[in-house]
Amino acid sequence: MASYHVQKIKTLSGTTKFKCRVRERRVGNNNIDQSKTFSKKTSAVAWGEQEVVKIESLLHGGLIPSNETIGDLIELALSTPHYETKRTARYNLNMLLRYPIASLSLKDFNDNDLIQHCLLRNEQDKAKPQTIAVEVSNLRAIFKQAKPLWQIAIDCRVFQSAYPTLSFMGLVAKSARRSRRPSEKEIAALVKGLQQREDHIYTQIPFVDIFIFSILTCMRIGEICSIQWSDLNEVQKAVLVRNRKDPRKKEGNHQWVPLLGDSWDIIQRQQNKDDRIFPYNPRSVTAGFQQVRNELGISDLRYHDLRREGASRLFEAGFSIEEVAQVTGHRSLNTLWQVYTELYPNRLHGKKVRSITI
């Protein structure tokens, strides 16, 4: 079994270095014994882990990459049938092909290479830490699939090794939690603007109905454009939303959602000319919304913010967190708790606390 050991050493000039030695004892004279010196301990550890994985993978039939580059791996992933990547991920992977990281050898790729790429994105392109974090995650995903899918023995622990440093340097960060709600004035202006767009001779999308329906049901636009007439329950006034987004379960997460307020009436006035109730491309719907929003000069409002607006209105109507979750589909109530506490930060002041007699 292969193993590695990192030793702290001093050079003749007095500089501190870290020497990583990788060894594996085999029958006969085929022992592996190799070493490499680094200026940082984290780099030495990353290299050692990577070399161990390469050796172990070779023993179990894996192919050691020789001249393959990160760009080769990206192009392989993008061209592989049934390797499903979302639109944003595909965009990010194609973008990485334009950067120096794409020409780096898979065999020698280490955590310092990843850090240098993130520095380039931050300093040259002014990319936000949240954006860089998503790009790193997309790249890491294909590294994790390289061995089982394409028999390329590479170590995805390079990312694990580099991430603490990337976080410490502020190069990566989680997406900031949004709290943007459109005002009543903005909603009225958007309805008027969407109606004008809808009245255009070439427009077939009922922008206003979908806009209001998005707020009332708290559905994502992709979910709205996927619900079918056959999934309606007229007795319960509910609709079955299939494959709702869930970080723990990508498929089969079906949920009955009650159609509250005017949402049932909105569905009833749609033309039954397709299996879907709203047979439109979600991207076309959001594109129309964005154009109207920009023309109105409304800043920092995304279509997905309508989902939060809908949840906020349910809280304001007196629904409990569990009842709101039945509409929004949240498996974890933490997000809804945050929405609720922002709406009512002083909710505890109405409670009476028994005084202490002095």
C-alpha positions as CSV (number, residue, x, y, z in Angstrom):
1,M,0.0,0.0,0.0
2,A,1.4,3.4,-1.0
3,S,1.9,6.1,1.6
4,Y,3.5,9.5,1.9
5,H,5.4,11.4,4.6
6,V,6.1,15.2,4.8
7,Q,9.3,16.3,6.4
8,K,10.3,19.9,7.4
9,I,13.8,20.7,6.2
10,K,16.3,23.6,6.1
11,T,18.1,24.5,2.9
12,L,21.7,25.7,2.9
13,S,20.5,29.3,2.7
14,G,18.4,28.7,5.8
15,T,15.0,28.7,4.1
16,T,12.4,26.3,5.4
17,K,11.1,23.8,2.9
18,F,8.8,20.8,3.1
19,K,9.9,17.5,1.5
20,C,7.2,15.0,0.6
21,R,8.3,11.4,0.1
22,V,6.0,8.8,-1.5
23,R,6.8,5.1,-1.1
24,E,5.3,1.7,-1.8
25,R,7.0,-1.6,-1.1
26,R,6.5,-4.3,-3.8
27,V,7.7,-7.8,-4.4
28,G,11.1,-7.8,-6.0
29,N,12.9,-4.6,-7.0
30,N,9.8,-2.8,-8.2
31,N,9.5,-0.6,-5.1
32,I,8.3,3.0,-5.6
33,D,10.3,5.7,-3.8
34,Q,9.9,9.3,-5.0
35,S,10.1,12.7,-3.4
36,K,9.5,16.4,-4.1
37,T,10.2,19.6,-2.2
38,F,7.8,22.5,-1.7
39,S,7.8,25.9,0.0
40,K,4.4,25.2,1.6
41,K,3.4,22.2,3.7
42,T,-0.1,22.3,2.1
43,S,1.3,21.9,-1.3
44,A,3.5,19.0,-0.2
45,V,0.5,17.2,1.4
46,A,-1.6,17.7,-1.7
47,W,1.1,16.3,-4.0
48,G,1.6,13.3,-1.7
49,E,-2.1,12.5,-1.6
50,Q,-2.3,12.9,-5.4
51,E,0.6,10.6,-6.0
52,V,-0.8,8.0,-3.6
53,V,-4.1,8.0,-5.5
54,K,-2.3,7.6,-8.8
55,I,-0.3,4.6,-7.5
56,E,-3.4,3.0,-6.0
57,S,-5.5,3.7,-9.1
58,L,-2.9,2.0,-11.3
59,L,-3.0,-1.1,-9.2
60,H,-6.8,-1.3,-9.7
61,G,-6.8,-0.7,-13.4
62,G,-6.9,3.1,-13.5
63,L,-5.0,4.9,-16.3
64,I,-2.4,7.4,-15.2
65,P,-2.8,10.6,-17.2
66,S,0.3,11.6,-19.1
67,N,-0.1,14.5,-21.5
68,E,-3.8,15.1,-20.7
69,T,-4.6,18.6,-19.6
70,I,-7.5,20.0,-17.6
71,G,-8.8,21.4,-20.9
72,D,-8.9,17.8,-22.3
73,L,-10.9,16.7,-19.3
74,I,-13.3,19.5,-19.6
75,E,-13.9,18.9,-23.3
76,L,-14.3,15.2,-22.5
77,A,-17.0,15.9,-20.0
78,L,-18.8,18.3,-22.3
79,S,-18.9,15.8,-25.1
80,T,-19.8,12.7,-23.1
81,P,-23.4,11.6,-23.7
82,H,-25.6,11.2,-20.6
83,Y,-23.1,13.3,-18.6
84,E,-25.7,15.8,-17.4
85,T,-24.5,19.3,-16.6
86,K,-26.7,22.3,-16.0
87,R,-26.6,25.3,-18.3
88,T,-24.6,27.4,-15.8
89,A,-22.1,24.6,-15.3
90,R,-21.6,24.1,-19.0
91,Y,-21.1,27.9,-19.4
92,N,-18.5,27.9,-16.6
93,L,-16.6,24.9,-18.0
94,N,-16.5,26.4,-21.5
95,M,-15.2,29.6,-19.9
96,L,-12.4,27.8,-18.1
97,L,-11.1,26.6,-21.5
98,R,-10.0,30.2,-22.2
99,Y,-7.8,30.4,-19.1
100,P,-4.2,29.2,-18.5
101,I,-5.6,26.5,-16.1
102,A,-6.9,24.6,-19.1
103,S,-3.4,24.0,-20.4
104,L,-2.1,22.5,-17.1
105,S,-1.2,18.8,-17.0
106,L,-3.7,16.7,-15.0
107,K,-0.7,14.7,-13.7
108,D,1.0,17.7,-12.1
109,F,-2.1,19.8,-11.1
110,N,-1.9,20.9,-7.5
111,D,-3.6,23.2,-5.0
112,N,-1.3,26.1,-5.8
113,D,-2.4,26.0,-9.4
114,L,-6.0,26.2,-8.3
115,I,-5.2,29.1,-6.0
116,Q,-3.4,31.0,-8.8
117,H,-6.3,30.6,-11.1
118,C,-8.7,32.0,-8.5
119,L,-6.4,34.9,-7.9
120,L,-6.4,35.6,-11.7
121,R,-10.2,35.5,-11.8
122,N,-10.4,37.9,-8.8
123,E,-7.7,40.4,-9.8
124,Q,-8.0,40.4,-13.6
125,D,-11.7,39.8,-14.1
126,K,-13.0,41.2,-10.7
127,A,-15.0,38.0,-10.3
128,K,-16.9,37.8,-7.0
129,P,-16.0,35.1,-4.4
130,Q,-19.4,33.6,-4.8
131,T,-18.9,33.3,-8.6
132,I,-15.5,31.8,-8.2
133,A,-16.8,29.3,-5.7
134,V,-19.4,28.0,-8.2
135,E,-16.7,27.7,-10.9
136,V,-14.4,25.7,-8.6
137,S,-17.3,23.5,-7.7
138,N,-18.1,22.8,-11.3
139,L,-14.5,21.9,-12.0
140,R,-14.3,19.7,-8.9
141,A,-17.4,17.8,-10.1
142,I,-15.8,16.5,-13.2
143,F,-12.6,15.6,-11.3
144,K,-14.7,13.4,-9.0
145,Q,-16.2,11.6,-12.0
146,A,-12.9,11.2,-14.0
147,K,-12.0,7.7,-12.6
148,P,-15.4,5.9,-12.8
149,L,-16.5,7.5,-16.1
150,W,-13.3,7.8,-18.1
151,Q,-10.7,5.7,-16.2
152,I,-8.5,8.8,-15.6
153,A,-6.8,8.5,-12.2
154,I,-6.7,12.0,-10.7
155,D,-7.1,13.1,-7.2
156,C,-10.0,15.5,-6.5
157,R,-8.5,16.1,-3.0
158,V,-6.5,19.0,-4.5
159,F,-9.7,21.0,-4.1
160,Q,-10.2,19.9,-0.5
161,S,-6.6,20.9,0.2
162,A,-6.9,24.3,-1.5
163,Y,-10.3,25.4,-0.2
164,P,-9.3,26.5,3.3
165,T,-6.7,28.8,1.8
166,L,-9.1,30.1,-0.8
167,S,-11.6,30.8,1.9
168,F,-9.0,32.5,4.1
169,M,-7.9,34.7,1.3
170,G,-11.5,35.7,0.5
171,L,-11.4,34.2,-3.0
172,V,-14.4,32.0,-2.5
173,A,-17.5,32.5,-0.4
174,K,-21.0,31.2,-0.2
175,S,-23.7,33.1,-2.0
176,A,-25.1,36.0,0.0
177,R,-28.6,35.4,1.3
178,R,-31.0,37.7,-0.5
179,S,-33.8,39.6,1.2
180,R,-35.0,41.7,-1.7
181,R,-38.8,42.2,-1.9
182,P,-40.5,44.2,-4.6
183,S,-42.6,47.1,-3.3
184,E,-46.3,47.4,-4.1
185,K,-45.5,50.2,-6.4
186,E,-42.9,48.1,-8.2
187,I,-45.3,45.2,-8.6
188,A,-48.0,47.5,-10.0
189,A,-45.4,48.9,-12.5
190,L,-44.3,45.4,-13.5
191,V,-47.8,44.2,-14.1
192,K,-48.5,47.2,-16.3
193,G,-45.2,46.8,-18.2
194,L,-45.7,43.0,-18.6
195,Q,-49.3,43.7,-19.9
196,Q,-47.9,46.0,-22.5
197,R,-45.4,43.4,-23.6
198,E,-48.1,40.7,-23.6
199,D,-50.3,42.9,-25.9
200,H,-47.6,42.9,-28.5
201,I,-48.7,41.2,-31.7
202,Y,-45.9,38.6,-31.7
203,T,-46.2,37.7,-28.0
204,Q,-48.0,34.5,-27.0
205,I,-46.8,34.2,-23.4
206,P,-49.3,35.4,-20.7
207,F,-46.6,37.3,-18.7
208,V,-49.0,38.9,-16.2
209,D,-50.7,35.6,-15.3
210,I,-47.4,33.8,-14.8
211,F,-46.0,36.7,-12.8
212,I,-48.9,36.8,-10.4
213,F,-49.0,33.0,-10.3
214,S,-45.3,32.9,-9.4
215,I,-46.0,35.1,-6.3
216,L,-49.1,33.3,-5.2
217,T,-47.7,29.7,-5.5
218,C,-44.0,30.4,-4.6
219,M,-43.1,28.1,-7.4
220,R,-39.9,28.3,-9.4
221,I,-40.4,29.4,-13.0
222,G,-39.1,26.0,-14.2
223,E,-41.8,24.3,-12.0
224,I,-44.5,26.5,-13.3
225,C,-43.7,25.8,-17.0
226,S,-43.7,22.0,-16.2
227,I,-47.0,21.4,-14.4
228,Q,-49.6,19.5,-16.4
229,W,-53.4,19.5,-16.7
230,S,-53.4,15.9,-15.7
231,D,-51.7,16.8,-12.4
232,L,-54.6,19.1,-11.3
233,N,-56.9,18.0,-8.4
234,E,-60.1,19.9,-8.9
235,V,-61.6,18.7,-5.6
236,Q,-58.7,19.8,-3.5
237,K,-57.8,22.7,-5.7
238,A,-54.1,21.6,-5.8
239,V,-51.5,20.6,-8.4
240,L,-48.9,17.9,-8.3
241,V,-45.4,19.6,-8.8
242,R,-43.0,16.9,-10.0
243,N,-39.3,16.7,-9.2
244,R,-39.2,19.8,-6.9
245,K,-35.7,21.0,-6.2
246,D,-34.2,19.1,-3.3
247,P,-30.4,19.0,-2.5
248,R,-30.8,15.4,-1.2
249,K,-33.0,14.0,-4.0
250,K,-32.8,15.1,-7.6
251,E,-35.7,13.0,-9.0
252,G,-39.0,11.7,-7.6
253,N,-39.5,14.6,-5.2
254,H,-43.2,15.1,-6.1
255,Q,-45.4,17.4,-4.0
256,W,-49.0,18.4,-3.9
257,V,-49.2,22.2,-3.7
258,P,-52.4,24.0,-2.8
259,L,-53.5,26.7,-5.2
260,L,-54.3,29.6,-2.9
261,G,-55.9,33.0,-3.7
262,D,-56.4,33.7,-7.3
263,S,-53.9,31.0,-8.5
264,W,-56.8,28.5,-9.2
265,D,-58.6,31.0,-11.3
266,I,-55.5,31.9,-13.2
267,I,-55.1,28.2,-14.2
268,Q,-58.7,27.9,-15.2
269,R,-58.4,30.7,-17.8
270,Q,-55.4,29.2,-19.6
271,Q,-56.0,27.6,-23.0
272,N,-56.0,23.8,-22.8
273,K,-53.9,23.4,-26.0
274,D,-51.0,21.4,-24.6
275,D,-50.2,18.8,-21.9
276,R,-48.7,21.6,-19.9
277,I,-50.7,24.4,-18.3
278,F,-48.1,26.9,-19.1
279,P,-46.3,25.5,-22.2
280,Y,-43.6,28.1,-22.5
281,N,-39.8,28.2,-22.2
282,P,-38.8,29.3,-18.7
283,R,-35.9,31.3,-20.2
284,S,-38.3,33.2,-22.4
285,V,-40.5,34.1,-19.5
286,T,-37.6,35.4,-17.4
287,A,-36.1,37.2,-20.4
288,G,-39.3,39.1,-20.9
289,F,-39.5,39.9,-17.2
290,Q,-35.9,41.2,-17.1
291,Q,-36.5,43.4,-20.2
292,V,-39.5,45.0,-18.6
293,R,-37.7,45.4,-15.2
294,N,-34.8,47.1,-16.9
295,E,-37.0,49.4,-18.9
296,L,-38.7,50.5,-15.6
297,G,-35.4,51.1,-14.0
298,I,-36.1,48.6,-11.2
299,S,-32.7,47.5,-9.8
300,D,-31.5,44.4,-8.0
301,L,-34.7,42.4,-8.5
302,R,-34.5,38.8,-9.8
303,Y,-37.4,36.6,-10.9
304,H,-36.5,34.1,-8.2
305,D,-37.2,36.9,-5.6
306,L,-40.9,36.5,-6.4
307,R,-40.7,33.2,-4.6
308,R,-39.5,34.9,-1.4
309,E,-42.2,37.6,-1.9
310,G,-44.8,34.9,-2.0
311,A,-43.6,33.2,1.2
312,S,-43.5,36.6,2.9
313,R,-47.1,37.3,2.0
314,L,-48.2,33.9,3.4
315,F,-46.5,34.8,6.7
316,E,-48.2,38.2,6.7
317,A,-51.6,36.4,6.1
318,G,-51.0,34.4,9.3
319,F,-49.8,31.0,7.9
320,S,-47.4,29.0,10.1
321,I,-43.9,28.1,9.0
322,E,-45.1,24.5,8.4
323,E,-48.0,25.6,6.3
324,V,-45.8,27.9,4.3
325,A,-43.4,25.0,3.7
326,Q,-46.2,23.0,2.2
327,V,-46.5,25.7,-0.5
328,T,-42.9,26.5,-1.0
329,G,-41.6,22.9,-0.8
330,H,-38.8,23.6,1.6
331,R,-37.6,20.4,3.2
332,S,-35.5,22.4,5.7
333,L,-37.4,25.1,7.6
334,N,-34.2,27.1,8.3
335,T,-34.7,29.3,5.2
336,L,-38.3,30.0,6.1
337,W,-37.3,30.8,9.7
338,Q,-34.9,33.5,8.3
339,V,-37.7,34.9,6.2
340,Y,-40.0,35.0,9.2
341,T,-37.6,36.5,11.6
342,E,-36.7,39.3,9.1
343,L,-40.4,40.1,8.8
344,Y,-41.0,40.1,12.5
345,P,-37.7,40.9,14.3
346,N,-39.6,42.1,17.4
347,R,-42.0,39.2,17.6
348,L,-40.8,38.3,21.1
349,H,-41.5,41.7,22.7
350,G,-45.2,40.9,23.0
351,K,-44.5,37.9,25.3
352,K,-44.7,38.4,29.0
353,V,-41.7,37.3,31.1
354,R,-42.4,36.8,34.8
355,S,-40.5,39.4,36.8
356,I,-37.9,38.6,39.5
357,T,-38.7,40.1,42.9
358,I,-35.8,41.9,44.5
